[in-house]
Amino acid sequence: MTLCLMTASGLPGVENPARAQLNWILNCQGCHQADASGSAGGAPNMAGVMARFLRVEGGREYLGRVPGVAHAPLSDDALAELLNWSLYTFDRDHVPENFNPYTADEVRRLRAAPLISEAASKREELVELFVHE
């Protein structure tokens, strides 16, 4: 059994929600929109979808390897916090009960192998796995 430590914010892996939100605004919102609904022909919708990736094999890794995440101009700590904040902010209902927050070490490892041209096809493959659950 793994324990998930709650932070003062009440969100696992999110020490400072205001900082995470600012990082969202500065690094993600331009393409994914304020509500994470995505943009036509651009960034995919994350709202109500993002945490579902955690439920399929390879999905957790995918979230840390997509180009916008892997190449974000943030430290590994800040990016782990942003991933955790995004999961709870935009798809809380699908976050698994046994969710272990992303850590800086995990983010560092995932960023080292970013998805580039295969990101969209990998997303389609993973979505196919969870739309039938």
C-alpha positions in Angstrom: 0.0 0.0 0.0 1.3 3.4 -1.0 0.5 6.5 1.0 -0.3 9.8 -0.7 0.8 12.7 1.4 -1.6 15.6 1.4 -0.1 19.1 1.3 -1.4 22.2 3.0 -3.4 22.8 -0.2 -5.3 19.6 0.2 -4.1 18.4 -3.2 -1.6 15.6 -3.3 1.6 16.8 -4.8 0.6 20.5 -4.9 2.5 22.6 -2.4 1.3 25.9 -3.8 -1.9 26.0 -5.9 -1.5 29.6 -6.8 1.9 29.0 -8.3 0.6 26.0 -10.2 -2.2 28.0 -11.6 0.1 30.8 -12.6 2.3 28.2 -14.4 -0.8 26.9 -16.1 -1.7 30.4 -17.3 1.8 31.2 -18.5 2.7 27.8 -20.1 -0.5 25.9 -21.0 -3.6 28.1 -21.2 -2.7 29.8 -24.4 -3.3 26.5 -26.3 -5.4 24.5 -24.0 -7.7 27.4 -23.0 -8.5 28.6 -19.4 -10.9 25.7 -18.9 -8.6 23.1 -20.5 -11.1 22.5 -23.4 -8.4 22.7 -26.0 -8.3 24.5 -29.3 -9.6 23.4 -32.7 -6.8 21.8 -34.7 -4.4 22.5 -31.9 -4.0 21.4 -28.3 -6.4 18.6 -27.2 -9.1 18.8 -24.6 -7.9 17.9 -21.1 -11.1 18.7 -19.2 -12.8 15.6 -17.9 -10.2 13.5 -19.8 -6.7 14.0 -18.4 -6.9 11.8 -15.3 -8.3 8.9 -17.4 -4.9 8.4 -18.8 -3.7 7.4 -15.4 -6.0 4.3 -15.6 -4.4 2.8 -18.7 -1.0 1.2 -19.2 1.4 3.9 -20.5 -1.0 6.7 -19.8 0.8 8.2 -16.8 4.1 8.2 -18.8 2.3 9.8 -21.8 1.2 12.8 -19.7 4.8 13.5 -18.7 6.2 13.0 -22.2 3.9 15.1 -24.5 5.8 17.9 -26.1 4.1 20.7 -24.2 5.0 19.1 -20.9 8.4 17.7 -21.7 9.6 21.0 -23.2 7.9 23.4 -20.7 10.3 26.0 -19.4 9.8 24.9 -15.8 11.9 23.1 -13.3 11.1 19.4 -12.7 9.5 20.3 -9.3 7.3 23.0 -10.8 6.3 20.8 -13.6 5.4 17.9 -11.3 3.3 20.3 -9.2 1.6 21.6 -12.4 0.7 18.1 -13.6 -0.7 17.2 -10.2 -2.7 20.5 -10.0 -4.0 20.0 -13.6 -5.3 16.5 -12.8 -7.2 17.7 -9.8 -8.4 21.0 -11.4 -9.6 19.7 -14.7 -10.5 16.0 -14.1 -10.8 15.4 -10.4 -13.6 12.8 -10.9 -11.3 10.5 -12.8 -8.2 10.7 -10.5 -7.8 7.2 -9.2 -8.1 6.8 -5.4 -4.6 5.3 -5.2 -3.0 8.1 -7.3 0.6 8.8 -6.4 1.5 12.4 -7.3 4.1 13.0 -9.9 7.5 13.8 -8.4 10.4 15.9 -9.7 12.4 12.7 -10.2 9.7 11.1 -12.2 9.2 14.2 -14.3 12.9 14.4 -15.0 12.9 10.8 -16.2 9.9 11.3 -18.4 11.1 14.5 -20.0 14.3 12.8 -21.0 12.3 10.8 -23.6 9.7 13.3 -25.0 7.1 12.3 -27.6 7.4 14.4 -30.7 5.8 13.3 -33.9 4.2 10.3 -32.3 2.3 12.2 -29.6 -1.0 12.5 -31.4 -1.1 8.8 -32.5 -0.1 7.7 -29.0 -2.9 9.8 -27.5 -5.4 8.2 -29.9 -4.1 4.7 -28.9 -4.5 5.5 -25.2 -7.9 7.1 -25.5 -9.1 4.0 -27.3 -8.2 2.0 -24.2 -10.1 4.1 -21.7 -13.2 5.0 -23.7 -14.3 1.4 -23.4 -13.8 1.1 -19.6 
